[in-house]
Amino acid sequence: MHPVSDTDALFLLATTLASKRRPAELVEIIAGFEPLLEPVPGTSRLIDTIRRLTAHGLVELSEERFALTAAGQQLMVGLPRRTDTAGLVTHLRGKLAAFEGPAGSPSVHLSQAQVDAAVLAQRAAASAGGKNLLMPKPKVEEEDLRRGPRRGKGWR
């Protein structure tokens, strides 16, 4: 797959983080850049990356949600576990450069307004605090489970 940019690798990593349980919306993928400690790329770079990755059959779009295809998941296998984001991007860029994808995959063309709206929604959610777009956490019971039932005065 040529040409390959850092944005392609970062988008694949963010998509992997955001779509572990189900296909992810663009807002969730953009939120996936945050744990990678990378800034969100510009709108035109994101549009080009999405077009390129869908055209090569690595990412698919169904019902406004993105997911890795089987080929995309295969690229993510074997990434080094104990490295920083730059090391992951470098390793993934090498895999992308060697990847020969199908030529007939349809590419997805998003408008600038769609991508801008997703970026603004992610920024609003991030500044609001308390809400994690990647992993909503269920409420925990107030009860302290570490204490046993016989924890009172005089018990030894």
Backbone hydrogen bonds, N-H to C=O, Kabsch-Sander energy under -0.5 kcal/mol:
donor,donor_aa,acceptor,acceptor_aa,energy
9,A,5,S,-1.3
10,L,6,D,-2.7
11,F,7,T,-2.6
12,L,8,D,-2.1
13,L,9,A,-2.3
14,A,10,L,-2.7
15,T,11,F,-2.5
16,T,12,L,-2.2
17,L,13,L,-2.1
18,A,14,A,-2.4
19,S,15,T,-2.2
20,K,17,L,-0.7
24,A,66,F,-2.7
29,I,25,E,-1.8
30,I,26,L,-2.4
31,A,27,V,-1.9
32,G,28,E,-1.0
33,F,30,I,-1.3
34,E,31,A,-1.1
36,L,32,G,-0.6
37,L,34,E,-1.7
38,E,33,F,-1.8
46,L,42,G,-2.3
47,I,43,T,-2.5
48,D,44,S,-2.3
49,T,45,R,-2.4
50,I,46,L,-2.7
51,R,47,I,-2.2
52,R,48,D,-2.5
53,L,49,T,-2.9
54,T,50,I,-2.1
55,A,51,R,-1.9
56,H,52,R,-1.6
57,G,54,T,-1.0
58,L,53,L,-2.6
59,V,53,L,-1.1
60,E,67,A,-2.9
62,S,65,R,-2.6
65,R,62,S,-1.1
66,F,24,A,-3.9
67,A,60,E,-1.9
69,T,58,L,-2.1
73,Q,69,T,-2.5
74,Q,70,A,-1.9
75,L,71,A,-1.5
76,M,72,G,-1.2
77,V,73,Q,-0.6
77,V,74,Q,-0.7
79,L,76,M,-1.0
83,T,81,R,-1.0
88,L,84,D,-2.0
89,V,85,T,-2.7
90,T,86,A,-2.3
91,H,87,G,-2.3
92,L,88,L,-2.7
93,R,89,V,-2.5
94,G,90,T,-1.7
95,K,91,H,-1.7
96,L,92,L,-2.7
97,A,93,R,-2.4
98,A,94,G,-1.4
99,F,95,K,-0.7
99,F,96,L,-0.7
101,G,99,F,-0.6
105,S,55,A,-0.6
105,S,102,P,-0.5
109,H,107,S,-0.5
110,L,108,V,-0.7
115,V,111,S,-1.8
116,D,112,Q,-2.6
117,A,113,A,-2.3
118,A,114,Q,-1.8
119,V,115,V,-2.4
120,L,116,D,-2.6
121,A,117,A,-2.2
122,Q,118,A,-2.1
123,R,119,V,-2.3
124,A,120,L,-2.3
125,A,121,A,-2.1
126,A,122,Q,-2.4
127,S,123,R,-2.3
128,A,124,A,-1.4
129,G,125,A,-1.0
132,N,130,G,-0.5
133,L,131,K,-0.6
145,L,143,E,-0.8
147,R,144,D,-0.6
151,R,148,G,-0.8
152,G,150,R,-1.3
155,W,152,G,-1.1
